[in-house]
């Protein structure tokens, strides 16, 4: 699994010209599943997301987590995170898990994230054409790949 985490002032997902989900201060998490993965890394990844100390403390040092600030988290599926661009100019998505594998893992990740935060986690709509709007705060953007834990 790979996630791109963006610290945001606010974020929203629009589908068919209607804002479907939105959050205030917190994290926008773009989420992708790679071919051959299962849900064995979900707990580790959830722990990383909720405990990343990327919010400022009283001294302006990034020392607080989304849990510490009681922030919100929204998760949007994005299979393009596993794009291969080595050959040519048209990305290949062969490393992205198929729908039938990715959807249950995505749903499980969102459920466990919600439990860890003790609040609902708004999501995009898996497979939909979405417009994602955000105000990146910092900017702060972190990439985590479960296959590269070191």
GIFEN-V407596 format. One record per residue. N is the residue number from 0. PHI is phi in degrees with one decimal (NA if undefined). NEAR is the number of other ideal C-beta (glycine too) atoms within 8 Angstrom. Layout:
n = [N N]
phi = [PHI PHI]
near = [NEAR NEAR]
//
This chain:
n = [0 1 2 3 4 5 6 7 8 9 10 11 12 13 14 15 16 17 18 19 20 21 22 23 24 25 26 27 28 29 30 31 32 33 34 35 36 37 38 39 40 41 42 43 44 45 46 47 48 49 50 51 52 53 54 55 56 57 58 59 60 61 62 63 64 65 66 67 68 69 70 71 72 73 74 75 76 77 78 79 80 81 82 83 84 85 86 87 88 89 90 91 92 93 94 95 96 97 98 99 100 101 102 103 104 105 106 107 108 109 110 111 112 113 114 115 116 117 118 119 120 121 122 123 124 125 126 127 128 129 130 131 132 133 134 135 136 137 138 139 140 141 142 143 144 145 146 147 148 149]
phi = [NA -134.1 -130.6 -114.1 -107.9 -121.9 -75.2 -127.5 -81.2 -163.0 -154.7 -148.6 -121.1 -113.0 -130.7 52.4 64.3 -126.3 -68.2 -94.8 -143.3 -156.3 -137.1 -95.7 -59.2 162.0 -127.1 -100.9 -114.6 -91.7 -126.8 -140.3 -115.3 -93.1 -52.0 87.4 -87.0 -129.9 -90.2 -67.1 -98.0 -61.8 -59.8 -60.9 -67.4 -59.2 -58.8 -63.6 -61.8 -76.9 -106.8 -58.4 -91.6 -125.7 -110.9 -67.9 -90.0 -65.2 -96.6 79.8 -100.9 -68.3 -141.4 -123.8 -96.5 -62.9 -65.3 -61.5 -95.5 55.6 -80.7 -105.2 -134.7 -120.8 -116.9 -125.7 -69.7 -151.4 -60.7 -69.8 -63.6 -102.2 -62.7 -101.0 -125.5 -63.6 -108.8 67.9 -113.8 -103.3 -61.2 -105.0 -112.9 -62.4 -83.6 -81.3 -63.0 -69.0 -48.3 -64.7 -91.5 -70.0 -61.1 -62.0 -67.9 -57.9 -63.0 -64.5 -58.7 -63.0 -64.1 -68.6 -65.1 -60.5 -64.5 -65.8 -85.9 59.6 -160.7 -62.8 -115.4 -63.3 -133.3 -77.2 -116.1 -54.1 83.3 -82.0 -81.8 -116.9 -112.2 -108.7 -112.4 -153.7 -115.1 -68.9 -99.3 137.6 -75.0 -126.1 -136.8 -123.5 -112.2 -127.1 -119.9 -63.5 -86.8 -127.6 -76.7 -77.8]
near = [14 12 13 11 15 15 13 14 6 10 14 11 18 12 11 4 3 6 7 8 10 10 14 8 10 14 13 14 14 12 14 15 12 12 9 4 11 4 8 4 9 12 7 9 13 12 9 9 15 13 8 10 9 9 13 8 9 3 6 5 6 9 8 9 11 14 10 8 10 4 11 11 15 17 14 13 13 9 11 9 12 11 9 10 6 3 5 3 2 4 7 9 10 6 8 15 11 7 7 6 11 15 9 9 15 13 8 10 15 11 8 11 15 11 7 10 11 5 6 4 11 10 12 14 9 10 5 7 3 10 6 11 7 10 7 10 9 6 7 10 10 9 8 10 7 11 5 5 5 2]
//
